[in-house]
Amino acid sequence: MGRIKLIAGILVIVASAYVGAELIPPYFSNYQFEDAVKTEALQSTYTPKTEDAIRETIFKKAQDLEIPVTRDDIKVQRTGPQGTGSVIIETQYTVHVDLPGYPLDLHFNLSTKNKSVF
C-alpha cells in the first residue's frame, strides 16, 4: 500500500511540473509584454511619436517575446497635444497550449492609459 502511494505521489509531482512548464512561459511573456506596453505608453505621452510609430514599437516587442499579435490587433489612441495629452494602448491575443487530453486557450487582454501631468 505504501508503494502505491509513493508512485501516485511521484506521478502527481511529475504531472504538476509538466503542467507548470507548459503554462508558466505564456504568463511570463504576457507579464513582460504588459510591462513593455506600460513603459511605451509612459514614454510616448511626452514624445512626439505618432500612433503608427508607437504601434510598430509594440509590435516589435511582441515579436521578440513570440506573442501572437498582429499590427492590426494593437490599438493606439493619442488624445490632446503631444506632451500634454494622453496615450491609450489596447490589445488582446490568445495563446493555445496543448496539454495531453486537455487543449487550452489562454486569453490575454492588455490595456493601459497614461495621462500627462500637465
DSSP file with accessible surface (Angstrom, degrees, kcal/mol):
  #  RESIDUE AA STRUCTURE BP1 BP2  ACC     N-H-->O    O-->H-N    N-H-->O    O-->H-N    TCO  KAPPA ALPHA  PHI   PSI    X-CA   Y-CA   Z-CA
    1    1 A M     >        0   0  164      0, 0.0     4,-1.7     0, 0.0     5,-0.2   0.000 360.0 360.0 360.0 -39.3    0.0    0.0    0.0
    2    2 A G  H  >  +     0   0   56      1,-0.2     4,-1.9     2,-0.2     5,-0.1   0.840 360.0  54.4 -66.2 -33.4    2.9    2.4    0.8
    3    3 A R  H  > S+     0   0  200      2,-0.2     4,-2.4     1,-0.2    -1,-0.2   0.882 106.0  51.5 -69.3 -37.4    4.5    1.7   -2.5
    4    4 A I  H  > S+     0   0  114      2,-0.2     4,-2.8     1,-0.2     5,-0.2   0.914 109.8  49.8 -65.7 -41.6    1.3    2.7   -4.4
    5    5 A K  H  X S+     0   0  143     -4,-1.7     4,-2.6     2,-0.2    -1,-0.2   0.896 110.3  50.9 -63.9 -39.6    1.1    5.9   -2.5
    6    6 A L  H  X S+     0   0  108     -4,-1.9     4,-2.4     2,-0.2    -2,-0.2   0.941 112.5  45.1 -63.5 -46.6    4.7    6.7   -3.3
    7    7 A I  H  X S+     0   0   95     -4,-2.4     4,-2.5     2,-0.2    -2,-0.2   0.921 113.9  49.7 -64.4 -42.7    4.2    6.0   -7.0
    8    8 A A  H  X S+     0   0   47     -4,-2.8     4,-2.3     1,-0.2    -2,-0.2   0.912 111.1  50.2 -63.2 -41.1    1.0    8.1   -7.1
    9    9 A G  H  X S+     0   0   32     -4,-2.6     4,-2.2    -5,-0.2    -2,-0.2   0.912 110.5  48.7 -63.2 -42.8    2.7   10.9   -5.3
   10   10 A I  H  X S+     0   0   90     -4,-2.4     4,-2.6     2,-0.2     5,-0.2   0.913 110.6  51.5 -64.3 -40.9    5.6   10.9   -7.8
   11   11 A L  H  X S+     0   0  113     -4,-2.5     4,-2.7     2,-0.2    -2,-0.2   0.901 109.3  50.3 -63.4 -39.3    3.2   10.9  -10.7
   12   12 A V  H  X S+     0   0   94     -4,-2.3     4,-2.5     2,-0.2    -1,-0.2   0.922 111.6  48.1 -64.8 -42.0    1.3   13.9   -9.2
   13   13 A I  H  X S+     0   0  118     -4,-2.2     4,-2.3     2,-0.2    -2,-0.2   0.929 113.4  46.9 -65.1 -43.2    4.6   15.8   -8.8
   14   14 A V  H  X S+     0   0   88     -4,-2.6     4,-2.4     2,-0.2    -2,-0.2   0.927 113.2  49.1 -64.7 -43.5    5.7   15.0  -12.4
   15   15 A A  H  X S+     0   0   54     -4,-2.7     4,-2.6     1,-0.2     5,-0.2   0.913 111.4  49.8 -63.9 -41.0    2.3   15.9  -13.8
   16   16 A S  H  X S+     0   0   76     -4,-2.5     4,-2.5     1,-0.2    -1,-0.2   0.905 110.4  49.9 -64.1 -41.0    2.4   19.2  -11.9
   17   17 A A  H  X S+     0   0   65     -4,-2.3     4,-2.4     2,-0.2    -2,-0.2   0.911 111.6  48.9 -64.3 -40.3    5.9   20.0  -13.1
   18   18 A Y  H  X S+     0   0  103     -4,-2.4     4,-1.5     2,-0.2    -2,-0.2   0.940 112.3  47.0 -65.4 -46.5    4.8   19.3  -16.7
   19   19 A V  H  X S+     0   0   57     -4,-2.6     4,-2.3     1,-0.2     5,-0.3   0.921 113.2  50.0 -62.9 -41.2    1.7   21.5  -16.5
   20   20 A G  H  X S+     0   0   21     -4,-2.5     4,-2.5     1,-0.2    -1,-0.2   0.909 107.8  53.2 -62.9 -40.3    3.7   24.3  -14.9
   21   21 A A  H  < S+     0   0   64     -4,-2.4    -1,-0.2     1,-0.2    -2,-0.2   0.796 114.1  43.3 -66.5 -26.7    6.4   24.0  -17.6
   22   22 A E  H  < S+     0   0   72     -4,-1.5    -1,-0.2    -3,-0.2    -2,-0.2   0.817 121.4  36.9 -85.6 -33.6    3.7   24.4  -20.2
   23   23 A L  H  X S+     0   0   39     -4,-2.3     4,-1.3    -5,-0.2    -2,-0.2   0.781 104.3  64.6 -94.4 -28.5    1.6   27.2  -18.6
   24   24 A I  H  X S+     0   0  113     -4,-2.5     4,-2.7    -5,-0.3     5,-0.3   0.923  94.1  58.9 -67.8 -42.8    4.2   29.5  -16.9
   25   25 A P  H  > S+     0   0   68      0, 0.0     4,-2.7     0, 0.0     5,-0.2   0.910 105.2  48.4 -58.1 -43.2    6.0   30.7  -20.1
   26   26 A P  H  > S+     0   0   19      0, 0.0     4,-2.2     0, 0.0    -2,-0.2   0.923 114.4  46.8 -63.0 -37.8    2.9   32.3  -21.7
   27   27 A Y  H  X S+     0   0  124     -4,-1.3     4,-2.2     2,-0.2    -3,-0.1   0.897 112.7  49.1 -69.1 -37.8    2.1   34.1  -18.5
   28   28 A F  H  X S+     0   0  114     -4,-2.7     4,-2.3     2,-0.2    -1,-0.2   0.919 111.2  49.5 -67.0 -41.7    5.6   35.3  -18.0
   29   29 A S  H  X S+     0   0   30     -4,-2.7     4,-2.6    -5,-0.3    -2,-0.2   0.901 110.1  51.8 -63.3 -39.4    5.8   36.5  -21.6
   30   30 A N  H  X S+     0   0   23     -4,-2.2     4,-2.9    -5,-0.2    -2,-0.2   0.912 108.4  51.4 -63.1 -41.2    2.5   38.3  -21.1
   31   31 A Y  H  X S+     0   0  150     -4,-2.2     4,-2.2     2,-0.2    -2,-0.2   0.934 112.4  45.4 -61.1 -45.0    3.9   40.0  -17.9
   32   32 A Q  H  X S+     0   0   72     -4,-2.3     4,-2.2     2,-0.2    -2,-0.2   0.905 114.2  49.0 -65.5 -40.6    7.0   41.2  -19.9
   33   33 A F  H  X S+     0   0    0     -4,-2.6     4,-2.5     2,-0.2    -2,-0.2   0.919 110.2  51.0 -65.5 -42.9    4.8   42.4  -22.8
   34   34 A E  H  X S+     0   0   65     -4,-2.9     4,-2.4     1,-0.2    -2,-0.2   0.913 110.3  49.7 -61.6 -41.5    2.5   44.2  -20.4
   35   35 A D  H  X S+     0   0   90     -4,-2.2     4,-2.3    -5,-0.2    -1,-0.2   0.915 111.1  49.2 -63.5 -41.9    5.5   45.9  -18.7
   36   36 A A  H  X S+     0   0   25     -4,-2.2     4,-2.4     2,-0.2    -2,-0.2   0.894 110.9  50.0 -65.6 -39.0    6.8   47.0  -22.1
   37   37 A V  H  X S+     0   0    1     -4,-2.5     4,-2.5     2,-0.2    -2,-0.2   0.917 110.8  48.9 -67.0 -42.0    3.5   48.4  -23.2
   38   38 A K  H  X S+     0   0  100     -4,-2.4     4,-2.3     2,-0.2    -2,-0.2   0.920 112.4  48.7 -63.7 -40.7    3.1   50.4  -20.0
   39   39 A T  H  X S+     0   0   54     -4,-2.3     4,-2.7     1,-0.2     5,-0.2   0.916 111.2  49.9 -64.6 -42.5    6.6   51.8  -20.4
   40   40 A E  H  X S+     0   0   17     -4,-2.4     4,-2.7     1,-0.2    -2,-0.2   0.900 110.1  50.4 -63.7 -41.1    5.9   52.7  -24.0
   41   41 A A  H  X S+     0   0    0     -4,-2.5     4,-1.2     2,-0.2    -1,-0.2   0.921 111.8  48.5 -63.0 -42.1    2.7   54.5  -23.1
   42   42 A L  H  X S+     0   0   88     -4,-2.3     4,-0.6     1,-0.2     3,-0.3   0.946 116.9  40.7 -63.4 -47.5    4.5   56.4  -20.4
   43   43 A Q  H >< S+     0   0  112     -4,-2.7     3,-0.7     1,-0.2    -2,-0.2   0.879 112.2  55.2 -71.3 -36.6    7.4   57.5  -22.7
   44   44 A S  H >< S+     0   0    0     -4,-2.7     3,-0.7     1,-0.2     5,-0.2   0.723  94.6  68.3 -72.7 -20.7    5.2   58.2  -25.7
   45   45 A T  H 3< S+     0   0    0     -4,-1.2    38,-1.7    -3,-0.3    40,-0.4   0.878 108.9  36.7 -63.1 -34.2    3.0   60.6  -23.8
   46   46 A Y  T << S+     0   0   92     -3,-0.7    -1,-0.2    -4,-0.6    -2,-0.2   0.263 110.0  71.3-105.4   9.6    5.9   63.0  -23.6
   47   47 A T  S <  S-     0   0   50     -3,-0.7    36,-0.3    -4,-0.2     2,-0.1  -0.868  84.9-115.4-121.8 161.7    7.5   62.4  -27.0
   48   48 A P        +     0   0   99      0, 0.0     2,-0.1     0, 0.0    -4,-0.1   0.054  62.1 143.7 -85.1  30.4    6.3   63.4  -30.5
   49   49 A K        -     0   0   61     -5,-0.2    -2,-0.1     1,-0.1     2,-0.1  -0.459  46.6-128.0 -70.0 140.4    5.9   59.7  -31.6
   50   50 A T     >  -     0   0   79     -2,-0.1     4,-2.2     1,-0.1     5,-0.2  -0.349  24.1-106.2 -80.2 167.6    3.0   59.1  -33.9
   51   51 A E  H  > S+     0   0   73      1,-0.2     4,-2.6     2,-0.2     5,-0.2   0.893 121.9  51.8 -61.4 -39.2    0.4   56.4  -33.3
   52   52 A D  H  > S+     0   0  112      2,-0.2     4,-2.4     1,-0.2    -1,-0.2   0.885 108.3  50.6 -66.6 -37.5    1.9   54.2  -36.0
   53   53 A A  H  > S+     0   0   36      2,-0.2     4,-2.2     1,-0.2    -2,-0.2   0.906 111.7  48.0 -67.1 -39.0    5.4   54.6  -34.6
   54   54 A I  H  X S+     0   0    0     -4,-2.2     4,-2.3     2,-0.2     5,-0.2   0.937 111.8  50.1 -64.2 -45.4    4.1   53.5  -31.2
   55   55 A R  H  X S+     0   0   47     -4,-2.6     4,-2.6     1,-0.2    -2,-0.2   0.908 110.2  50.4 -59.7 -42.3    2.2   50.6  -32.7
   56   56 A E  H  X S+     0   0   60     -4,-2.4     4,-2.4     2,-0.2    -1,-0.2   0.909 109.1  50.9 -65.4 -41.0    5.4   49.5  -34.6
   57   57 A T  H  X S+     0   0   52     -4,-2.2     4,-1.9     2,-0.2    -1,-0.2   0.924 113.0  45.7 -62.0 -43.7    7.5   49.6  -31.4
   58   58 A I  H  X S+     0   0    5     -4,-2.3     4,-2.3     1,-0.2    -2,-0.2   0.901 110.8  53.3 -68.2 -38.7    5.0   47.5  -29.5
   59   59 A F  H  X S+     0   0   16     -4,-2.6     4,-2.3     1,-0.2    -2,-0.2   0.915 107.7  50.9 -63.2 -41.8    4.7   45.0  -32.4
   60   60 A K  H  X S+     0   0  117     -4,-2.4     4,-2.2     1,-0.2    -1,-0.2   0.902 109.9  50.1 -62.9 -39.9    8.5   44.6  -32.5
   61   61 A K  H  X S+     0   0   80     -4,-1.9     4,-1.9     2,-0.2    -1,-0.2   0.909 108.9  52.3 -64.9 -38.8    8.4   43.8  -28.7
   62   62 A A  H  <>S+     0   0    0     -4,-2.3     5,-3.0     1,-0.2     4,-0.3   0.906 109.3  49.6 -63.4 -40.4    5.6   41.3  -29.3
   63   63 A Q  H ><5S+     0   0  112     -4,-2.3     3,-1.1     3,-0.2    -1,-0.2   0.897 107.9  53.7 -65.2 -40.1    7.7   39.6  -31.9
   64   64 A D  H 3<5S+     0   0  121     -4,-2.2    -1,-0.2     1,-0.3    -2,-0.2   0.868 113.7  42.3 -60.5 -36.9   10.7   39.5  -29.6
   65   65 A L  T 3<5S-     0   0   25     -4,-1.9    -1,-0.3    -5,-0.1    -2,-0.2   0.378 113.2-120.1 -90.9   3.1    8.6   37.8  -26.9
   66   66 A E  T < 5 +     0   0  175     -3,-1.1    -3,-0.2    -4,-0.3    -2,-0.1   0.885  54.0 162.4  57.8  45.1    7.0   35.5  -29.5
   67   67 A I      < -     0   0   13     -5,-3.0     2,-2.1    -6,-0.1    -1,-0.2  -0.819  44.1-124.8 -96.1 129.5    3.5   36.8  -28.7
   68   68 A P        +     0   0   74      0, 0.0    26,-0.4     0, 0.0     2,-0.4  -0.433  63.6 126.4 -79.0  76.2    0.9   36.0  -31.4
   69   69 A V        -     0   0   12     -2,-2.1     2,-0.2   -10,-0.1    24,-0.1  -0.974  45.0-147.3-131.0 144.6   -0.4   39.5  -32.1
   70   70 A T    >>  -     0   0   70     -2,-0.4     3,-0.8     1,-0.1     4,-0.6  -0.649  32.0-106.6-103.5 168.1   -0.6   41.4  -35.4
   71   71 A R  G >4 S+     0   0  109      1,-0.3     3,-0.9    -2,-0.2    -1,-0.1   0.863 121.3  55.9 -59.9 -37.2   -0.2   45.1  -36.1
   72   72 A D  G 34 S+     0   0  141      1,-0.2    -1,-0.3     3,-0.1   -17,-0.0   0.739  99.5  60.4 -69.2 -22.4   -4.0   45.4  -36.6
   73   73 A D  G <4 S+     0   0   59     -3,-0.8     2,-0.7     2,-0.0    19,-0.4   0.671  88.7  83.6 -77.1 -17.3   -4.6   43.9  -33.1
   74   74 A I    <<  -     0   0    2     -3,-0.9     2,-0.6    -4,-0.6    17,-0.2  -0.794  65.2-164.6 -93.7 116.2   -2.7   46.7  -31.4
   75   75 A K  E     -A   90   0A 117     15,-3.3    15,-2.6    -2,-0.7     2,-0.4  -0.897   7.8-177.9-105.7 122.1   -4.9   49.8  -30.9
   76   76 A V  E     -A   89   0A   9     -2,-0.6     2,-0.4    13,-0.2    13,-0.2  -0.974   2.2-178.5-121.2 130.6   -3.2   53.0  -30.1
   77   77 A Q  E     -A   88   0A 105     11,-2.8    11,-2.8    -2,-0.4     2,-0.5  -0.989   6.5-168.7-132.9 124.2   -5.1   56.3  -29.4
   78   78 A R  E     -A   87   0A  34     -2,-0.4     2,-0.4     9,-0.2     9,-0.2  -0.951   9.0-172.4-111.1 127.4   -3.4   59.6  -28.7
   79   79 A T  E     +A   86   0A  53      7,-2.4     7,-2.4    -2,-0.5     5,-0.1  -0.934  49.2   9.2-120.1 145.7   -5.6   62.4  -27.4
   80   80 A G  S    S-     0   0   56     -2,-0.4     5,-0.2     5,-0.2     3,-0.1  -0.042 105.2 -37.2  78.5 174.7   -4.7   66.0  -26.9
   81   81 A P  S >> S-     0   0   89      0, 0.0     3,-1.8     0, 0.0     4,-1.3  -0.353  74.9 -90.4 -70.1 152.3   -1.4   67.7  -28.0
   82   82 A Q  T 34 S+     0   0   95      1,-0.3   -36,-0.1     2,-0.2   -37,-0.1  -0.394 114.1  22.4 -64.4 133.9    1.8   65.7  -27.8
   83   83 A G  T 34 S+     0   0   19    -38,-1.7    -1,-0.3   -36,-0.3    35,-0.2   0.095 129.7  45.4  96.3 -22.8    3.5   66.2  -24.5
   84   84 A T  T <4 S+     0   0   67     -3,-1.8    -2,-0.2    32,-0.1    32,-0.1   0.339 100.6  71.6-131.3   5.0    0.3   67.2  -22.7
   85   85 A G  S  < S-     0   0   10     -4,-1.3    31,-2.1   -40,-0.4     2,-0.3   0.110  78.8 -98.3 -98.6-147.3   -2.2   64.7  -23.8
   86   86 A S  E     -AB  79 115A  10     -7,-2.4    -7,-2.4    29,-0.2     2,-0.4  -0.958  16.9-144.1-139.6 158.9   -2.7   61.0  -23.1
   87   87 A V  E     -AB  78 114A   0     27,-2.2    27,-2.4    -2,-0.3     2,-0.5  -0.992  10.8-168.3-126.1 129.5   -1.9   57.7  -24.8
   88   88 A I  E     -AB  77 113A  29    -11,-2.8   -11,-2.8    -2,-0.4     2,-0.4  -0.980   5.4-175.3-118.9 128.0   -4.2   54.6  -24.7
   89   89 A I  E     +AB  76 112A   0     23,-2.6    23,-2.4    -2,-0.5     2,-0.4  -0.993   7.1 171.6-125.9 128.5   -2.8   51.3  -25.8
   90   90 A E  E     +AB  75 111A  89    -15,-2.6   -15,-3.3    -2,-0.4     2,-0.3  -0.991   5.2 152.9-135.9 144.7   -5.0   48.2  -26.1
   91   91 A T  E     - B   0 110A   8     19,-2.6    19,-3.4    -2,-0.4     2,-0.3  -0.972  16.8-163.7-160.5 157.2   -4.5   44.7  -27.5
   92   92 A Q  E     + B   0 109A 123    -19,-0.4     2,-0.3    -2,-0.3    17,-0.2  -0.991  13.7 166.8-144.2 148.4   -5.8   41.2  -26.9
   93   93 A Y  E     - B   0 108A  13     15,-2.2    15,-3.0    -2,-0.3     2,-0.4  -0.973  24.8-130.9-155.6 165.0   -4.5   37.8  -28.0
   94   94 A T  E     - B   0 107A  61    -26,-0.4     2,-0.5    -2,-0.3    13,-0.2  -0.981  10.0-158.9-126.3 136.1   -4.9   34.1  -27.4
   95   95 A V  E     - B   0 106A  31     11,-2.6    11,-3.2    -2,-0.4     2,-0.5  -0.963  14.2-144.3-114.3 126.7   -2.2   31.5  -26.8
   96   96 A H  E     - B   0 105A 101     -2,-0.5     2,-0.5     9,-0.2     9,-0.2  -0.783  14.8-170.0 -93.6 128.8   -3.0   27.9  -27.5
   97   97 A V  E     - B   0 104A   8      7,-3.7     7,-3.1    -2,-0.5     2,-1.0  -0.983  13.1-147.5-120.5 125.4   -1.5   25.3  -25.1
   98   98 A D  E     + B   0 103A 105     -2,-0.5    -2,-0.0     5,-0.2     7,-0.0  -0.797  21.7 176.1 -95.6  98.5   -1.7   21.6  -25.9
   99   99 A L  E >   - B   0 102A  22     -2,-1.0     3,-2.2     3,-0.8     2,-0.2  -0.783  47.9 -88.2 -93.9 145.9   -1.9   19.7  -22.7
  100  100 A P  T 3  S-     0   0  102      0, 0.0    -1,-0.1     0, 0.0    -2,-0.0  -0.348 110.9  -6.1 -58.0 117.4   -2.4   15.9  -23.0
  101  101 A G  T 3  S+     0   0   85     -2,-0.2    -3,-0.0     1,-0.0     0, 0.0   0.439 131.1  69.0  79.9  -1.8   -6.1   15.3  -23.2
  102  102 A Y  E <   -B   99   0A 145     -3,-2.2    -3,-0.8     2,-0.0     2,-0.1  -0.584  64.0-165.2-151.5  81.5   -7.0   18.9  -22.5
  103  103 A P  E     -B   98   0A  81      0, 0.0     2,-0.4     0, 0.0    -5,-0.2  -0.464  18.7-161.8 -67.2 144.1   -6.2   21.6  -25.1
  104  104 A L  E     -B   97   0A  39     -7,-3.1    -7,-3.7    -2,-0.1     2,-0.5  -0.986  18.0-154.4-137.0 135.3   -6.3   25.0  -23.6
  105  105 A D  E     -B   96   0A  81     -2,-0.4     2,-0.6    -9,-0.2    -9,-0.2  -0.955  12.4-155.9-109.2 122.4   -6.6   28.6  -24.9
  106  106 A L  E     -B   95   0A  13    -11,-3.2   -11,-2.6    -2,-0.5     2,-0.5  -0.872   9.3-154.9 -98.4 120.9   -5.2   31.3  -22.7
  107  107 A H  E     -B   94   0A 130     -2,-0.6     2,-0.5   -13,-0.2   -13,-0.2  -0.859   9.5-170.2-101.4 126.8   -6.9   34.7  -23.4
  108  108 A F  E     -B   93   0A  12    -15,-3.0   -15,-2.2    -2,-0.5     2,-0.5  -0.967   5.9-170.6-119.6 127.8   -4.9   37.8  -22.6
  109  109 A N  E     -B   92   0A 120     -2,-0.5     2,-0.5   -17,-0.2   -17,-0.2  -0.982   8.6-170.4-117.2 122.6   -6.4   41.4  -22.7
  110  110 A L  E     +B   91   0A   8    -19,-3.4   -19,-2.6    -2,-0.5     2,-0.3  -0.944  12.9 160.5-118.7 129.1   -3.9   44.2  -22.3
  111  111 A S  E     +B   90   0A  76     -2,-0.5     2,-0.3   -21,-0.2   -21,-0.2  -0.979   4.6 168.0-149.6 134.0   -4.9   47.8  -21.8
  112  112 A T  E     -B   89   0A  22    -23,-2.4   -23,-2.6    -2,-0.3     2,-0.4  -0.995  10.9-168.2-146.0 149.3   -3.0   50.8  -20.4
  113  113 A K  E     -B   88   0A 118     -2,-0.3     2,-0.4   -25,-0.2   -25,-0.2  -0.999   1.4-170.1-138.4 135.5   -3.6   54.5  -20.3
  114  114 A N  E     -B   87   0A  35    -27,-2.4   -27,-2.2    -2,-0.4     2,-0.4  -0.991   6.2-162.9-129.1 125.4   -1.1   57.3  -19.4
  115  115 A K  E     -B   86   0A 140     -2,-0.4   -29,-0.2   -29,-0.2   -30,-0.1  -0.855  24.8-113.2-105.6 143.9   -2.2   60.9  -18.9
  116  116 A S        -     0   0   19    -31,-2.1   -32,-0.1    -2,-0.4    -1,-0.0  -0.346  15.1-133.0 -69.9 151.2    0.2   63.8  -18.9
  117  117 A V              0   0  118     -2,-0.0    -1,-0.1     0, 0.0   -33,-0.1   0.571 360.0 360.0 -80.4  -8.7    0.7   65.6  -15.6
  118  118 A F              0   0  172    -35,-0.2    -2,-0.1   -33,-0.1   -35,-0.0  -0.641 360.0 360.0 -91.3 360.0    0.3   69.0  -17.4
